[in-house]
Amino acid sequence: MLVHFPVAAWTVASGLALLAPWQSPGDRAALVVALARGGNAFGLVTGTVAMLAGLMELTGLPEDRRLRAALARHLILVVCAWFGFGLTWALQVKHMLSAAAATGLIAFGLLVLAGHAGARVVYHHGFPGRTETR
């Protein structure tokens, strides 16, 4: 459930990062940049929490090579997306808005791929194990 917070924040922040270079200088442009930067920061913090929670799930990892490969793929993509959004945030702080838009777009693409890989881990491999409530 924790992954929804960074995904939502980075989705909005990526859209705003793409808009920021096209804004005329003024209050509206400053607001767009501030919201994009804030969304990225919120995504980085909540993404860190979500990654730590995900790492705790690995304690029950079964000895399945295909599952381990799928988890490794997901982990690599998540970490790359996280660093991409971190770079985007740093570029926004430096007011390098065109570069921030480009890195934000790349990071968002990595996030989509990470989400797909994570969905495969859950729905194809069934990890972590599901418990039924009655």
N, C-alpha and C positions, 0 to 999 in steps of 0.2 A: 504494500500500500504506500510506502514511503516514496516510491519512484515517481508517483504522480506529481509531486511538488516540483522537483527539478525539471521534469519533462514539460509541465505547463509553463514554468518560468522561462525556460530556454526557448520554448516555441514562441512565446510572446516577444521575448528579448531579441530573437533572431529576426522576426518581422520588423521590429522597431529599428534594429541595426541596419536593415536594408533600406528603410525609409530615411534614416538620419542624414546620409550624404546629400539627399535631394532637397532637404529643407532650406529655406532662405534663412539667413542669420536673423536671430531674434528670439523672443521668449518661447515660441512654439518649438523651434529647433532645439533650444536648450532643454525643454521639457522632454522631447523625444529622446535625446541623448541620455538624459538623467534616468528616464524610465528604462531604457535599454540597458544601461550600466547597472541599475538597481536589480533588474530582472536577472542579469547574468550573475551578479553577486549572490542573490538569493538562491539561484540554481546551483552555484558552486557550494554553498554551505549545505543546502538540503541534499545535494548530490553526494557530498561526502558522508552525510549521515546514512543515506540509502546504501552507499557502497559498503560502509562498515557493517550495516545490518546484513547485507548480502554475504559478506565474508564470514559472518557468524553462522550462516546456513551451511557453510562448507564442512562443518564438523561432522555432519551425517552423510558425507559423500560416499556413495557406493563405489565399488571397484568395477566401473564400466568405462572402457576406453572411449566409446562414442560419446557418452555423457561428459566425460572429462574434456574431450576435445571441444564439444559444444560450449561448455562452461568457459574454457580458455578463450574461445572466439568471442564470446559475450564480454568477458572481462577485458580483453584487449581493446575491443571497440568502445566500451564504456570509459576506460581510462583515457583513450585517445580523444574521445568527445569531451571529457572533463577538461583535459589540457587545452583543447581547442577553444572551449568557452572561456577558460582562464586567459588565454592569449587575446581573445576578443575583448574581454573586460579590460586588460592592460592597454590595448590599443585605443579603446574608448576613453580611458583615463587620460591618455596622451593626445586625445582629440584627432586621432588618425582614423577618421570615420570611414573612408573608402576601404582601407585595409581591414578595419573591424567588420565591415559588412561582408567582405570576402571570407575572412576566417570564420565568422559567424555562420555563413552559409555552409561552409565545409564541415564545421562542427555539428551543425544541425543534420547534415547528411550522415555523419558518423553516428549521431544519436538515433536516427531512424534505423540504421543497420544494427546498432546495438539492441534496440527494442525488438527487432525481428529475431535476432539471435537469442535474446532472453525469452521470447515467446516460444521458440523452438525447445529451449531447455525445459520450460514448464509444460507445454502441451504435447510435445513429441516424446520427450524423455520422462516426463512426470516427476521432475525434481523441483522443489522439495516435495516429499510425499504428502499427499492430501489426507486430511482426517475428516471424517463425516460427523456431523452433529445431528442429533435427533431430538 
